Structures are given as C-alpha cells and as structure tokens.
Amino acid sequence: MFKTGYITVVGKPNAGKSTLVNKLVGFKVAITTPKPQTTRFNIKGIITSETSQMIYIDTPGVHKSENKLGKYMMEGVVSSINTVDVIIYLVDASKPKIDKANEEIIKKVVDTGKPVILGINKIDKIEKSRILEIMSEYNDYIQSLGGSFKEIIPISVYKNDGIDELIKYVEKYLPEGEKIYSDDDITDITQRELAEEIIREKALNNLDEEVPHGIKVEIEKFKLRQNKNNQNVYDIEANIICEKMSHKGIIIGKSGNMLKKIGSSARVDIERMLEDKVNLKLWVKVREKWQQNEMYLKNIKSKY
C-alpha cells in the first residue's frame, strides 16, 4: 500500500517550520533566519520513500498582517490548510503562548476537519516537566473548539530528536495514492527562485532589525555559460529592493562593505546549490511602499 499526500506545517514565526522542512527533506529548500516573517510564500519539500511520497509545505509564520504583503502571506497559510491531507501545527516550546494569531489559525485548522499533529519543537531549550504543561494547554484549547490532535509529538529539530516518530505518524494519516512527483524531485521552486531566497537570507542575517521586513530580491539575469577553461559559470545579476533611501545606504554599507558581505556569503551558498561557479552582481534599488503595491506583489501572490 503506497501513500501520497500533502502536509502543511503551520505555526507562529520562528517556531522552526523552515528548519523542520529542510531537515525532513535533507536539502535546504527554505531559507532560515532568526527574524520573523522570513518565509513569504508556501514552499514544498518532497520526500519519496518505498512506502510513501510526502509533500511538505512550509508556510509563512502566523501573524497579524499590517500590509498587503502580510495579508497575502496569511491567505497562503489558510489556502494551505484547506487543501492538504495532514496538518502539522508547530509550536516553539520556549515561547508557547496561545495568542490571538494562534487562536485564529487553530480555529481554521479545526474547521478543515483534517488530521492535525501538534509538534512541540525546541524541547532541548526547556525543562522536561514544561513539555507536559504545553501539551495540556494546547490540547485543552483545541478541544474547546470541538477539535483534537491526532498525535502530540515533542521534537527538537536542532538535536534531531523525535523526527523519525513525526514522519511515522504523518505517513499513518496520509491517504493511499500514486506518486505526484518523480523520485528525484525535492522541491517545486526553481533554482532561480532559490537563488533569490538565498540572497534575501544573507541580507536578513546581516542587516539591522528595521530593514529586513522591507526588502525583496529580484534576479534580472540568470545565465549559464562556459569560461575559457570550459568550466560552467552562472552569471547572476540581482536587485535588492528596499522601501526607503535610508535603508539603501544601510544595505550598501560604508564603502560598499555590507553589500559585498551579503554577496560573498550568498555566492558560496548558491554555488553549493548549483554545484558550479557563480559570478554574482548585486544592486540596491528603492521602491517606496512596495509591500502595498499590487504590481510588485504579483509574483509573491502567484505562489499561493
């Protein structure tokens, strides 16, 4: 009996959703940073075994949207929970509070009637006795809404603890079905999109707190050629888009040092992904209020 299905991973920002999907797939399909709202659109990570094909969907962190970008991100979360076969609700054990954003998305999860697994992540950061309290708190809350968790699984993605058990229970609740993707597929996003995300990751990890939410990356050139030594080289030219002129100066940095730092670290990861040399050039452009502009958001919106 072969099983196939979609599994969405939802939860608050920094619960470890992207890190979990990367761990499950065994390849970096989603960028990770300690800053909220790193994930902006749904990303699929595909695992194919002898008994199943699991298609995990990494979603943006659940939050109260303050602009059109945030609105589309939350629409993406709702879309994913309504169209999958199994839902993993991931909680950061070190910050498990059920707030308004949690309440709203858990209500929507219950309304779907889909199997829900509660994953309590980062258990390596708390006392073991606290795990039972968190389990009880979330169990009581979902039951108050007329729902239930099929399984509650404490895990630590960082310590690789509980991951095998999570996979086992996810497969248990998947329907029978044929493969949707080929055995070699691990994600549905293109190399170009992965390169854009890698550049944004390096910017997020290096920039001040006030800048990251207002940036996006657009690749204008992504071309493979052979150099004079017949080696493959990718020529990549990308724009880092920000909302304010003052942010542009921060991204570029004194004597261009920050932009060079972002570019250098991004190039290393892109070369690792492409398994070829990369010639990366970055520019910084200002687009005021792009997070509210439908034209600039159409590419993000199209991914939901």
Buried (B, 14 or more C-beta within 10 A) or exposed (E): EEBBBBBBBBBBBBBBBBBBBBBBBEBBBBBBBEBBBBBBBBBBBBBBEEEBBBBBBBBBBBBEBEBBBBBBBBBBBBBBBBEBBBBBBBBBBEEBEBEEBBEBBBBBBBEBEBBBBBBBBBBBBBEEEBBEEBBEEBBEBBEEEEBEBBBBBBBBBBEEBBBEEBBEBBBBBBEEEEEEBEEEBBBBBEBBBBBBBBBBBBBBBBBEEEBBBBBBBBBEEBEEEEEEEEEEBBEBBBBBBBBBEEBBEBBBBEEEEBBEBBBEBBBBBBBEBBEEEBBBEBEBEBBEEBBEBEEBBEEBBEBB
